[in-house]
């Protein structure tokens, strides 16, 4: 049994940095990786999704300008060439990541890690022991109680489709379903989202999501709420989906978009006395160290803390690297952490929702603005654009911002800076910004 100072599970933004930092410090390091190297974001998440959504946005701008008579003939887009372009970003990641680890002198084990004792790990036919373990395995599609679950394609499958199916049903109304649905619809697919509850994306502001639902409808996407998927059947080359109400819908593909829990359920964490929650991840303290085993750390989607976002995972990697090497760095509060849905138009949020602020007893003013008639929206015939900004009355500080519209993703980041630094509405209005820009519009939103 080979022994190491550190074993890292996962090679995404959370794991890679810590493995390299500890190796540079002279530690003996093993990395265990199941599947492609490089993590979800770079290979099958944020990066490929943004490549596809960027082209989908161009297609939608063409459509909107066509409604004004400006674009006389709609452009013809090639899904096959777009996927080829996407692969130019994603295909090099796995071999490059693995080579970087090997070249650094890190031992690489390929397979799914499993604890067989206290700090003893089994990977296929290999057994190893480590003084410290860092769990950064990310997430995976949830197992759903659906008859015919095996017929569900994953978001990974969608991003590798050489040919876009003529019709697609997305099961679940979360980030993944809405983002991929908006891409598919702009490329001509007939798209339906089935969501089991009366409201999708509850972690976002309701008024903003209502606008997203209208934008989705305009794009030709059918969003069926209170429609829990109960059964999927293969019917020749098509699939038939039956909901809890007995309604049936047929499509050429059915895609899983109903959540991604931490990929920790098969690790036998009990063998190493690691407390966890299957829905949230490994239980950690303020230093991202296991609450039950001080020799174990967890970060990114595998840790029961912070939102499951790529930038959060990367920050966890930095913090854990420092703490493994003797630091005492605490995890951030996440209050100023931005979150974006890359639909067309995009949706962004940062800070408190209205109900969260009320629950904390904060006296605030919420300003909801329909910005579809503002210049930055109307110039591109964007009909669905809103902003909602929360300002604390006592201090004048920005405590929340919720957006849908052009550049909502970047505007959300500007509000994130304001919230992180405790800026007031007055301070945010003070600079003279370039006009006409989306960021200049920001000062009129509150």
Number of C-alpha atoms within 10 A of each C-alpha: 10 10 15 17 16 25 27 27 26 27 27 26 26 35 32 26 20 27 28 19 19 19 19 13 9 9 16 18 27 26 25 25 25 16 12 19 22 25 27 20 19 20 24 19 17 14 16 23 21 16 16 21 22 15 17 21 19 15 19 22 17 18 22 17 17 15 12 11 10 11 14 12 10 12 11 8 15 11 17 14 11 15 19 15 14 20 17 12 14 18 14 12 18 18 12 12 18 20 15 14 20 12 10 14 15 21 15 17 17 15 16 18 26 20 21 18 15 17 21 19 24 20 17 12 6 13 16 17 22 22 14 18 27 28 26 32 29 30 20 15 16 15 13 15 10 16 14 14 17 11 17 20 15 17 19 16 13 19 19 16 12 14 11 19 17 15 18 22 28 29 24 27 25 19 18 24 25 27 21 22 29 26 27 24 21 23 19 15 19 20 26 23 24 24 25 19 15 10 13 23 16 12 11 20 21 16 16 23 21 14 21 24 18 15 21 22 12 12 20 18 23 17 23 17 16 16 21 19 25 17 18 22 16 15 12 8 8 14 20 18 24 20 19 13 11 13 10 13 13 18 21 19 22 26 23 26 28 22 19 17 21 24 20 27 14 10 16 16 19 13 15 20 18 20 16 21 15 14 16 19 25 30 21 23 18 14 19 26 23 24 19 16 18 14 19 26 28 32 32 31 30 29 30 23 22 19 17 21 16 21 17 22 26 19 18 29 27 19 23 29 24 16 18 20 13 9 12 13 15 14 17 15 11 14 15 23 22 25 22 21 21 24 26 28 24 21 28 25 31 26 25 21 22 20 10 12 17 12 9 9 9 15 13 21 16 17 13 18 15 16 23 21 15 13 15 19 18 13 11 17 18 23 19 24 26 25 26 22 27 26 21 18 13 9 13 17 21 29 30 27 31 30 32 32 27 22 17 25 21 16 23 28 20 18 26 24 15 20 21 17 12 16 17 18 21 13 14 17 14 10 10 9 14 10 9 10 12 20 17 16 17 18 17 11 19 20
